[in-house]
């Protein structure tokens, strides 16, 4: 599995939009709007709204367009929330359009900035919004906050990730952590603990017992792996290592990093207890593997997909014995795009305010599995009933105690792509972990050096 990177780097993004080093320097200063052409940091002349269709019953309202990186069930729940917002007042109509994945959104939004025809709202994962802040594409939100809607209503783990140099550019919305899923029915059949594994050593001990069960004439695999940098971040922390440190030094190829990836290589290729899957969640749901790592946001969909087939169990992401369990925060927040209309930007803030109500956050959580990001939502009857009916939601909530912001290497899409591809070389091709990580570290360091000035300007204080 060869590594390829098709994602724009931050400086290539600026160049693609006609912004040279001078614009990059202004952006790095952290001024509202990244040093754009509007004095108040919000309205940006010449950036009109992308095409959208307003339903007839909402004609005459201020329309706002959200390019949503959600599909399937998650998009359906989002659409219900937007309908509820549209019915709650008579001045604004919020339109959600699915654009596919986060990577699809990244590419489409970059192209829209070049064309100067943009949506009103975007939703980028973790810290990847920073490249668009640096290009001056996002509007600051602090001026909209008041006693009822402000950063204090959101879970503390996720708030710092939305700020750059003292200004807020994103509020939490579809936030998550990775989670270990296992087939509880198979575990019970194999005589294993119903609560699942706590450590990688536990999984290595359980794997031979699971392999005694045949599925389609083959031993049941303990886990279907995906080459996902988000999971890899939890893994390397769980082995006592890190992708990079706070001094902007890439450490993924250090001893602990090699130990992590070598453990995975041996488990897959020498022991034969795991494998690289094209779609690990699908293999798990179909019973081909007894475990996989997914997002808390997959919980509702996985539960529905396996209903009547087997019982799902969930556990904290695994670590080595004696090492601290940590998981990267995941998912995305809501951003207002700077455009030619202050009215539309103000309308976006009203939508954000609506989605921050405990009942709406609870609806999103229960319908998708994303974290109930608003503090008051955990106390709603809807969430209490859900946890009582399905304790897996309680596991997802409890694991938040281990959540922290990912290392710098995971702050841009290109590096995330490279880390995942490197994991795929080891998982799929049995490549030498030390050699793979040495090559990867050099690539990551180059990119981190390129982004360092911008990251330092963020003045981030979100690490535990």
FIMIVEX-384010 format. One line per 5 residues: number of its first residue (from 1); their letters; for each residue x, y, z of N, C-alpha, C. Coordinates in steps of 0.2 Angstrom, whole numbers. Each point is the difference from the previous one (the first is absolute). Layout:
FIMIVEX-384010
NUM = A = X:Y:Z:X:Y:Z:X:Y:Z  ...
end
This chain:
FIMIVEX-384010
1 = XXXXX = 4:-6:0:-4:6:0:4:6:0  1:3:-6:5:6:0:-3:6:2  4:5:3:-2:6:3:-1:5:-6  -6:3:0:0:6:-5:-4:5:3  2:6:-1:-3:6:3:-3:5:-6
6 = XXXXX = -7:0:0:-3:5:-5:-3:6:3  1:1:7:-3:5:3:4:6:0  -3:6:0:4:6:-1:4:2:7  6:2:0:3:2:6:-3:7:2  2:3:6:-3:6:1:3:6:-4
11 = XXXXX = 6:0:-2:3:5:-4:-3:-1:-7  0:-6:-3:-3:-1:-6:-7:2:-1  -4:0:6:-7:2:0:0:8:-1  5:3:4:0:7:-1:2:2:-7  4:-3:-3:2:1:-7:-5:-1:-4
16 = XXXXX = -4:-5:1:-6:-2:-5:-5:5:0  -1:4:6:-5:5:0:3:7:-1  6:0:-3:3:7:-2:3:4:6  2:-4:6:2:3:6:8:-2:0  4:5:0:7:-1:1:3:0:7
21 = XXXXX = 6:1:0:3:0:7:-2:5:4  -2:6:-3:-2:6:4:-6:-2:4  -5:-3:-4:-6:-2:3:1:-5:5  4:-5:-1:1:-5:5:3:3:7  4:5:-1:3:4:6:-5:3:4
26 = XXXXX = -5:4:-4:-5:3:4:-5:-5:3  -1:-6:-3:-4:-5:3:3:-2:6  7:-1:0:3:-3:6:0:5:6  -1:6:-1:-1:5:6:-6:-1:4  -5:-4:-3:-6:-2:4:-5:5:0
31 = XXXXX = 0:5:-5:-5:5:0:-7:-3:-2  -5:3:3:-7:-2:-2:0:-1:-8  -3:-5:-2:0:-1:-7:6:-1:-4  6:-1:4:6:-2:-3:3:6:-5  -2:6:2:3:6:-4:-3:1:-6
36 = XXXXX = -7:-2:-1:-3:1:-6:-2:7:-2  -4:1:-4:-1:7:-3:-6:4:4  -3:-3:5:-5:3:4:2:2:6  -1:6:2:2:3:6:-3:-4:6  -6:-2:0:-3:-3:6:1:-8:0
41 = XXXXX = 4:-2:-5:2:-7:0:-5:-5:-2  -6:2:-2:-6:-4:-2:-1:0:-8  -3:6:-2:-2:0:-7:6:1:-5  -1:-4:-5:6:0:-5:-3:1:-7  0:6:-3:-3:1:-6:3:-4:-5
46 = XXXXX = -5:-2:-5:2:-4:-6:0:-8:2  -2:-2:6:-1:-7:1:-8:-1:1  -3:-2:-5:-7:-1:-1:-2:-7:3  -7:-1:1:-2:-6:2:0:-6:-6  2:-6:2:-1:-5:-5:-7:-2:-1
51 = XXXXX = -2:-3:-6:-6:-1:-2:-4:-5:5  -6:2:1:-4:-4:5:-7:0:-2  -4:-5:2:-8:0:-2:-4:1:7  -4:6:0:-4:1:6:-7:-3:-1  -2:-4:4:-7:-3:-1:-5:6:0
56 = XXXXX = -5:-1:-4:-5:5:-1:-3:3:7  -1:-4:5:-3:2:6:4:5:4  7:0:-2:4:5:4:3:6:-5  -4:1:-5:2:6:-4:0:6:4  4:5:-1:0:6:3:4:0:6
61 = XXXXX = 3:-6:3:4:0:5:8:1:-2  4:2:5:7:0:-1:2:-7:0  3:-2:-6:2:-7:-1:8:-1:2  1:-5:3:7:-2:2:2:-7:-2  5:-1:-3:2:-7:-3:6:-3:4
66 = XXXXX = -1:-6:2:5:-4:4:2:-6:-5  6:0:-1:3:-6:-4:2:-5:5  -4:-5:1:1:-5:6:4:-6:-2  5:-2:3:4:-5:-1:-3:-7:3  -6:-1:-1:-4:-5:3:-4:-4:-5
71 = XXXXX = -1:-6:0:-4:-4:-4:-4:-5:4  -4:-4:-3:-4:-5:3:-4:3:6  0:-4:5:-4:1:6:2:7:3  6:2:1:2:6:3:-3:6:-4  0:0:-7:-3:5:-4:-7:0:1
76 = XXXXX = -3:-5:1:-8:0:1:-1:3:7  4:-1:5:-2:3:7:2:7:-1  5:2:-3:2:7:-1:-6:4:-4  -3:-3:-5:-6:3:-4:-6:1:5  -1:-5:5:-5:1:4:1:6:5
81 = XXXXX = 6:1:2:2:6:4:-1:6:-4  2:0:-6:-1:6:-4:-8:2:-1  -4:-5:-1:-7:1:-1:-3:3:7  3:-3:5:-3:3:7:2:7:1  6:2:-3:2:7:1:-4:4:-5
86 = XXXXX = -1:-2:-6:-4:4:-5:-7:1:3  -3:-5:3:-7:0:3:0:4:6  5:1:4:0:4:6:0:8:-1  1:2:-6:0:7:-1:-2:2:-7  -1:6:-2:-2:1:-7:4:5:-4
91 = XXXXX = 6:1:2:5:5:-3:5:-3:-4  2:-6:2:6:-4:-3:-2:-7:-2  3:-2:-6:0:-7:-2:7:-3:-1  1:-5:4:7:-3:0:-1:-6:-5  5:-1:-5:0:-5:-5:6:-4:1
96 = XXXXX = -1:-7:1:6:-4:1:1:-4:-7  6:0:-2:2:-4:-6:5:-5:1  -1:-6:-1:6:-5:2:5:1:-6  6:0:2:6:0:-5:4:-6:1  -2:-5:4:4:-6:0:4:0:7
101 = XXXXX = 7:-1:-1:4:0:6:3:6:2  4:0:5:4:6:2:5:2:-5  4:-5:-3:4:1:-6:-3:3:-6  -6:-3:-1:-4:3:-6:-2:8:2  -1:1:6:-2:7:2:6:4:-1
106 = XXXXX = 6:-2:2:6:4:0:2:2:-8  -1:-5:-4:1:1:-7:-5:5:-3  -6:-1:1:-6:4:-3:0:7:3  2:1:7:0:7:2:6:4:-2  6:-4:-1:6:3:-3:-2:3:-7
111 = XXXXX = -3:-4:-4:-2:2:-7:-5:6:1  -5:0:4:-5:5:1:4:7:2  5:-1:4:3:7:2:4:2:-6  3:-4:-5:3:2:-6:-5:4:-4  -6:-3:0:-6:2:-5:-3:6:3
116 = XXXXX = 1:1:7:-3:6:4:-8:-1:0  -2:-6:0:-7:-2:1:-1:-6:5  -2:2:6:1:-4:6:-6:-1:4  0:-6:4:-5:-1:4:0:5:6  -5:0:4:0:4:6:3:-3:6
121 = XXXXX = 0:-7:1:2:-4:5:4:-6:-2  5:-1:3:4:-6:-1:2:-4:7  3:-6:-1:0:-4:6:6:-4:-1  6:2:3:7:-3:-1:2:-4:6  3:-6:-1:2:-4:6:6:3:4
126 = XXXXX = 0:-1:7:5:2:4:3:7:-1  7:0:-1:3:6:-2:1:2:-7  -3:-4:-4:1:1:-8:-3:6:-2  -4:3:4:-3:7:-2:5:5:-1  6:-1:4:4:6:0:3:2:-7
131 = XXXXX = 1:-5:-4:2:2:-7:-5:5:-3  -6:0:1:-5:4:-3:0:7:4  1:-1:7:0:7:4:6:4:-3  6:-4:-1:6:4:-2:-1:3:-7  -5:-2:-4:-1:3:-7:-5:5:1
136 = XXXXX = -3:1:6:-5:6:1:-7:-2:-2  -1:-7:0:-7:-2:-2:-5:0:5  2:0:6:-5:-1:6:-1:6:4  -6:1:2:-2:6:4:0:-2:8  3:5:4:0:-1:7:-7:0:3
141 = XXXXX = -1:-4:5:-7:-1:3:-1:4:7  5:2:3:0:3:7:-5:5:0  -1:5:-5:-5:5:1:-7:-2:0  -1:-7:-1:-7:-2:0:-2:-3:7  5:-1:4:-1:-4:6:-3:5:5
146 = XXXXX = -5:-3:5:-3:4:5:-1:-4:6  -4:1:5:0:-4:6:-4:-6:-1  -3:-1:-6:-4:-6:-1:4:-5:-4  4:3:-5:4:-4:-5:7:2:0  4:-4:2:7:2:1:4:-7:0
151 = XXXXX = 7:1:1:4:-7:0:-1:-4:6  -3:4:6:-1:-4:6:-5:-5:-1  -5:0:-5:-5:-5:0:3:-7:-3  6:0:-3:3:-6:-3:4:-4:4  1:-6:-1:5:-4:4:7:3:-1
156 = XXXXX = 4:1:6:6:3:0:5:-3:-4  0:-7:-1:5:-3:-4:1:3:-7  -6:2:-3:0:2:-7:0:8:-1  0:4:5:-1:7:-1:7:3:-3  6:-2:3:6:4:-2:2:-1:-7
161 = XXXXX = -3:-6:-3:2:-1:-7:-3:4:-5  -5:5:2:-3:4:-4:3:7:0  5:1:4:3:7:0:6:1:-3  2:6:-3:6:2:-3:2:7:3  5:0:4:3:6:2:-6:4:4
166 = XXXXX = -4:-3:4:-5:3:4:-6:1:-3  -1:-1:-7:-6:0:-3:-3:-6:-2  -7:-1:1:-3:-6:-1:-3:-1:-7  2:-5:-4:-2:-1:-7:-4:-6:-1  -1:-4:5:-4:-6:0:-3:-2:6
171 = XXXXX = -6:-2:0:-4:-3:6:-1:-7:-1  1:-5:5:-1:-7:0:-7:-2:-3  0:-5:-4:-6:-3:-2:0:-7:-1  3:-3:-5:0:-7:-1:7:-3:3  0:0:6:7:-2:3:-1:-7:3
176 = XXXXX = 6:-3:0:0:-7:2:7:-2:3  1:-7:1:6:-3:2:0:-7:-4  6:-3:-1:0:-7:-3:-2:-4:6  -3:-6:-2:-3:-5:5:2:-7:-2  1:-4:4:1:-7:-1:-6:-4:0
181 = XXXXX = -2:-3:-6:-6:-4:0:1:-7:-1  -4:-4:4:2:-8:0:-7:-3:-1  0:-6:-2:-6:-5:-1:-1:-3:7  -4:2:4:-1:-2:7:-3:-8:-1  -4:-1:-5:-3:-7:-1:6:-5:-1
186 = XXXXX = 4:2:-4:6:-5:-1:5:0:6  1:5:3:4:0:6:-3:-5:5  -7:1:1:-3:-5:5:1:-7:-3  -1:-1:-6:0:-7:-3:7:-3:1  5:4:0:7:-2:1:2:0:7
191 = XXXXX = -4:2:5:1:-1:7:5:6:2  -1:6:-3:4:5:1:-4:5:4  4:5:4:-4:5:4:-5:4:-4  -6:1:2:-5:4:-3:2:7:-1  4:3:4:2:7:0:5:1:-5
196 = XXXXX = 3:-5:-3:5:1:-6:7:1:3  4:2:-5:7:1:2:2:7:3  5:1:4:2:6:3:6:2:-3  5:-5:-2:6:1:-3:2:-4:-6  5:2:-3:2:-4:-6:2:-7:2
201 = XXXXX = 3:-1:6:2:-6:2:-7:-4:1  -5:3:3:-7:-4:0:-2:-2:-6  1:4:-6:-3:-2:-6:5:-6:-3  6:0:1:4:-5:-2:-1:-7:4  -2:1:6:-2:-6:4:-7:-3:-3
206 = XXXXX = -5:5:-1:-6:-2:-3:0:-3:-7  4:2:-4:0:-1:-7:0:-8:-2  4:-4:4:0:-7:-2:-6:-3:2  -4:2:5:-6:-3:1:-6:2:-5  1:6:-2:-5:3:-5:1:-4:-7
211 = XXXXX = 7:-2:-1:2:-3:-6:-3:-7:-1  -2:-3:6:-3:-7:0:-7:0:-3  -3:6:-1:-7:1:-3:1:1:-7  -3:-4:-4:1:0:-8:-6:5:-3  2:4:-4:-4:4:-4:1:-1:-7
216 = XXXXX = -5:-2:-4:1:-2:-7:6:-4:-1  1:-5:4:6:-5:0:7:3:2  0:6:3:6:3:2:0:2:7  6:0:4:0:2:7:-3:7:0  -4:1:5:-2:7:2:6:4:2
221 = XXXXX = 0:6:-4:6:5:2:-2:4:6  5:1:4:-1:4:6:-2:8:-2  3:2:-5:-2:7:-2:2:1:-7  -4:4:-3:1:3:-7:3:7:1  6:1:-3:3:6:1:-2:5:-6
226 = XXXXX = 0:6:1:0:5:-5:6:5:0  3:2:-5:6:4:0:-2:7:2  -2:2:6:-3:6:2:5:4:5  2:6:-2:5:3:4:-3:2:6  -7:1:1:-3:2:6:0:-6:5
231 = XXXXX = -1:-6:-2:1:-6:4:7:0:2  5:1:-5:7:-1:1:2:5:5  -3:6:1:2:5:5:-1:-3:7  -6:-3:1:-2:-3:6:5:-6:2  2:-4:-6:4:-6:1:7:2:3
236 = XXXXX = 3:5:-4:7:2:2:0:3:7  -5:4:2:0:2:7:-1:-6:5  -4:-5:-2:-1:-5:4:6:-5:0  5:1:-4:7:-3:1:5:4:3  -2:6:3:4:5:3:4:5:-4
241 = XXXXX = -2:0:-7:4:4:-4:-5:6:-3  2:3:-5:-3:6:-3:2:1:-7  -5:3:-4:2:2:-7:5:6:0  -1:4:5:5:6:0:-1:3:7  5:5:1:0:3:7:-2:7:-1
246 = XXXXX = 0:4:6:-2:7:0:5:4:-3  6:-2:-1:5:4:-3:1:-1:-7  -6:-3:-3:-1:-1:-7:5:-5:-3  2:-5:4:5:-5:-3:-4:-6:-1  0:-3:-6:-3:-6:-1:3:-6:3
251 = XXXXX = -4:-4:4:3:-5:4:-3:-7:-1  -4:-1:-6:-3:-6:-1:4:-6:-2  6:2:-2:5:-6:-1:5:-1:5  -2:3:6:4:-2:6:-1:-7:2  3:-2:6:-1:-7:2:-7:-3:1
256 = XXXXX = -4:5:3:-7:-2:2:-4:-1:-6  2:5:-5:-4:-1:-6:1:-6:-4  6:-2:0:2:-6:-4:-3:-6:4  0:0:7:-3:-5:4:-7:-1:-2  -3:6:0:-8:-1:-2:-1:-3:-6
261 = XXXXX = 3:2:-6:-1:-2:-6:2:-8:-1  6:-1:3:2:-7:0:-4:-5:3  -3:2:6:-5:-4:3:-6:-1:-4  -2:5:-4:-6:-1:-5:2:-5:-5  6:1:-3:3:-4:-6:0:-7:2
266 = XXXXX = 2:-2:6:1:-7:3:-7:-3:1  -4:4:3:-7:-2:1:-4:-2:-6  1:4:-5:-3:-2:-7:3:-5:-4  7:1:-1:3:-4:-5:4:-7:3  2:1:6:4:-6:3:-6:-5:4
271 = XXXXX = -4:4:4:-5:-4:4:-6:-2:-4  -2:5:-5:-6:-1:-4:-6:1:3  0:4:5:-6:2:4:-4:6:-2  3:4:-5:-4:6:-2:2:1:-7  -3:4:-4:1:1:-7:-2:8:-2
276 = XXXXX = 3:2:-5:-2:6:-3:-6:0:-4  -5:3:2:-7:-1:-4:-1:6:-4  -3:-1:-6:-2:6:-4:-6:4:3  -4:-3:4:-5:4:4:-1:-4:7  4:2:5:0:-4:6:-7:0:4
281 = XXXXX = -3:5:-1:-7:1:3:-5:-5:-3  1:-1:-6:-5:-4:-4:2:-7:2  6:-2:0:2:-7:2:-2:-2:7  1:5:4:-3:-1:7:-7:-1:0  -4:4:-3:-7:-1:0:-3:-6:-3
286 = XXXXX = 4:-3:-5:-2:-6:-3:3:-6:3  4:1:6:2:-6:4:6:-3:-2  4:3:-5:6:-2:-2:6:1:5  -1:5:4:5:1:5:-3:2:7  3:-2:5:-3:1:7:1:7:3
291 = XXXXX = 4:4:-4:1:7:3:2:5:-6  0:6:2:2:5:-5:0:7:4  4:5:-2:0:6:3:-4:5:-4  -5:3:3:-4:5:-4:-1:6:4  -4:5:-2:-2:6:3:-6:-2:5
296 = XXXXX = 0:4:5:-6:0:4:-6:2:-5  1:4:-5:-5:2:-5:-3:-6:-4  4:-6:0:-3:-6:-3:-4:-4:4  -1:2:7:-3:-4:4:-8:-2:-2  -3:5:-2:-7:-1:-1:-1:-4:-7
301 = XXXXX = 4:2:-5:0:-4:-6:2:-7:1  5:-2:4:2:-6:1:-5:-4:4  -3:3:5:-5:-4:4:-6:-2:-5  -2:5:-4:-6:-2:-5:2:-5:-5  7:0:-2:2:-5:-5:1:-7:2
306 = XXXXX = 1:-1:7:1:-6:3:-6:-3:4  -5:4:0:-6:-2:4:-3:-7:-3  -1:-4:5:-2:-7:-2:6:-5:-2  6:3:-1:5:-4:-2:5:-2:6  2:5:4:4:-1:6:0:6:4
311 = XXXXX = 2:0:6:0:5:5:7:4:0  0:6:-1:6:4:0:2:2:7  7:0:1:3:2:6:4:6:-2  1:5:5:5:5:-2:5:0:6  6:3:-1:5:1:5:4:6:-1
316 = XXXXX = 4:2:5:5:5:-2:5:-2:-5  3:5:-4:5:-2:-4:6:-4:4  3:-5:-3:5:-4:3:6:4:1  4:-2:5:7:2:2:4:-6:2  7:1:0:4:-5:3:-1:0:8
321 = XXXXX = 1:-6:3:0:0:7:5:5:3  -3:4:5:4:4:3:0:7:-3  -2:1:-6:0:6:-4:-7:4:1  0:6:0:-6:5:1:-4:-1:-7  -7:-1:2:-4:0:-6:-2:8:-2
326 = XXXXX = 1:1:-6:-2:7:-3:-3:-1:-7  -5:4:-1:-3:0:-7:0:7:-2  1:1:-7:0:7:-3:-8:2:-1  -1:6:2:-6:3:-2:-1:-1:-7  -6:0:-2:-2:-1:-7:-6:3:-3
331 = XXXXX = -2:-1:-6:-6:4:-2:2:7:-2  -6:4:0:1:6:-3:-4:6:3  1:6:-1:-3:6:2:-3:4:-5  -4:4:1:-4:5:-5:4:6:-1  1:2:-6:3:6:-2:-4:5:-4
336 = XXXXX = 0:6:1:-4:5:-5:5:2:-5  -1:0:-6:4:2:-6:-1:7:-1  5:4:-1:0:7:-1:-2:1:-7  -5:4:-1:-3:1:-7:-2:7:-1  -4:1:-5:-2:7:-1:-7:2:4
341 = XXXXX = -2:-4:4:-6:1:4:0:0:7  0:5:4:-1:0:7:-6:-3:2  -5:1:-3:-7:-3:2:1:-8:0  3:-3:-5:0:-7:0:5:-2:5  5:3:2:5:-2:5:-4:1:7
346 = XXXXX = -4:5:1:-4:1:6:-5:-6:1  -3:-2:-6:-4:-6:0:3:-6:2  6:-1:-2:4:-6:2:1:-1:7  1:6:3:1:0:7:-6:-2:4  -6:2:-3:-6:-2:3:-2:-8:0
351 = XXXXX = 3:-3:-6:-1:-7:0:5:-3:5  6:2:1:5:-2:4:-3:0:7  -4:5:2:-3:1:7:-5:-5:1  -4:-1:-6:-5:-5:1:3:-7:1  5:-2:-4:3:-7:1:3:-1:7
356 = XXXXX = 2:6:3:3:0:7:-5:-1:5  -6:-1:-1:-5:-1:5:0:-7:2  0:-2:7:1:-7:2:-5:-5:-3  -6:2:-2:-4:-5:-3:2:-1:-7  3:5:-4:2:-2:-7:6:-4:0
361 = XXXXX = 5:2:5:6:-4:1:-1:-7:1  -5:-1:5:-2:-7:2:-3:-4:-6  -4:4:-4:-3:-3:-6:6:-3:-5  5:5:-1:5:-2:-4:4:-6:2  1:0:7:4:-5:3:-3:-7:0
366 = XXXXX = -7:0:2:-4:-6:0:0:-3:-8  -1:5:-4:-1:-3:-7:6:-2:-4  6:2:3:6:-1:-4:5:-4:4  1:2:6:5:-3:4:5:5:2  0:6:-4:5:5:2:-1:2:7
371 = XXXXX = 5:3:3:0:2:7:-6:5:1  -3:0:6:-5:5:2:4:6:2  2:4:-5:5:5:1:-2:6:4  -6:1:1:-3:5:5:0:-2:7  2:3:5:1:-3:7:-7:-2:2
376 = XXXXX = -5:4:-1:-7:-1:3:-3:-6:-4  2:-2:-6:-3:-6:-3:0:-6:3  6:-2:4:0:-6:4:-5:-1:5  -3:6:2:-5:-1:5:-7:0:-3  -1:0:-6:-6:0:-3:-3:-8:0
381 = XXXXX = -6:0:1:-3:-7:0:1:-4:-6  1:3:-5:1:-4:-6:7:-4:0  5:4:3:7:-3:0:0:-5:6  -3:1:5:-1:-5:6:-3:-6:-2  -5:1:-4:-4:-6:-2:4:-4:-5
386 = XXXXX = 4:3:-4:4:-3:-5:6:-4:3  3:3:5:5:-4:4:-2:-6:4  -6:1:3:-3:-5:3:-2:-6:-4  -3:1:-6:-1:-5:-5:6:-3:-4  5:4:-1:6:-3:-3:6:3:4
391 = XXXXX = 3:-4:4:6:2:4:6:2:-4  0:-2:-6:6:2:-5:0:8:0  -5:3:0:0:8:0:3:2:6  -1:-3:6:3:2:6:8:-1:0  2:-5:-4:7:-1:0:3:5:-4
396 = XXXXX = -3:2:-6:2:6:-4:1:6:4  -5:1:4:0:6:4:6:0:5  0:-6:4:5:0:5:7:1:-3  2:-3:-6:6:1:-3:3:7:-1  -5:5:0:2:7:-1:5:2:5
401 = XXXXX = 0:-4:6:5:2:5:8:0:-3  0:-5:-5:7:-1:-3:1:4:-6  -4:5:-2:0:3:-7:5:6:1  4:1:-5:4:6:-1:1:1:-7  3:6:-2:1:2:-7:6:-4:-2
406 = XXXXX = -1:-2:-7:6:-3:-3:6:3:-1  5:-3:-1:7:3:-1:0:4:-7  5:5:0:0:4:-6:0:-3:-7  2:-6:0:1:-4:-6:-7:-1:-3  -5:0:4:-7:-2:-2:-4:7:-1
411 = XXXXX = 3:5:-1:-4:7:-1:-1:1:-7  3:-3:-5:-1:1:-7:-2:-6:-3  -4:0:-5:-3:-6:-4:6:-3:-3  5:3:-3:5:-4:-4:4:-4:5  1:2:6:4:-4:4:-4:-6:3
416 = XXXXX = -6:1:1:-5:-5:2:0:-5:-5  0:2:-7:0:-5:-5:6:-4:0  6:3:1:6:-3:0:1:-5:5  -3:2:6:1:-5:6:-4:-6:-1  -6:1:-3:-5:-6:-1:3:-4:-5
421 = XXXXX = 3:2:-5:3:-4:-6:6:-4:3  4:3:4:6:-3:3:-3:-6:5  -5:1:3:-3:-5:4:-2:-6:-5  -3:2:-5:-2:-5:-5:5:-4:-3  6:3:-1:6:-4:-2:2:-6:4
426 = XXXXX = -1:2:7:2:-5:5:-6:-5:0  -6:2:1:-5:-4:1:-1:-5:-6  0:3:-6:-2:-4:-6:6:-3:-3  6:3:0:6:-2:-4:5:-3:4  -1:0:7:5:-3:4:7:4:0
431 = XXXXX = 0:6:-2:6:4:0:3:1:7  7:1:-1:3:1:6:-2:7:4  -2:-1:6:-3:6:3:6:6:1  6:-2:2:5:5:1:2:4:-6  0:-4:-6:2:4:-6:-6:4:-2
436 = XXXXX = -6:-3:1:-6:4:-2:-1:7:4  1:-1:6:0:6:5:5:5:-1  6:-2:-2:6:4:-1:-2:4:-6  -2:-3:-6:-2:4:-6:-6:5:2  -5:-3:3:-6:5:2:2:5:4
441 = XXXXX = 5:-1:5:2:6:5:3:6:-4  4:-2:-5:3:5:-4:-5:5:-4  -5:-4:-2:-5:4:-4:-5:4:5  -1:-3:6:-4:4:4:4:6:3  6:-1:1:4:6:3:0:5:-5
446 = XXXXX = 1:-1:-6:0:5:-5:-6:4:0  -6:-3:0:-6:3:0:-1:4:7  2:-3:5:-1:3:7:4:7:0  6:-1:-3:4:6:0:-3:6:-4  -3:-2:-6:-4:4:-4:-6:4:3
451 = XXXXX = -3:-4:5:-6:3:3:2:3:7  6:-1:2:1:2:7:-2:7:2  2:5:-4:-1:7:1:-8:1:1  -4:-4:-4:-7:1:1:-3:-3:6  3:-6:2:-2:-3:6:2:3:6
456 = XXXXX = 6:3:0:2:4:6:-5:6:1  -2:3:-6:-5:6:1:-6:-2:3  -2:-6:0:-7:-2:3:1:1:7  5:-1:4:1:1:7:-4:-5:3  0:-6:-2:-4:-6:2:1:-2:7
461 = XXXX = -5:-1:4:1:-2:7:-4:-6:2  -2:-4:-5:-5:-5:1:3:-7:2  7:-1:1:2:-6:2:0:-1:7  -2:-6:2:0:-2:8:7:0:3
end
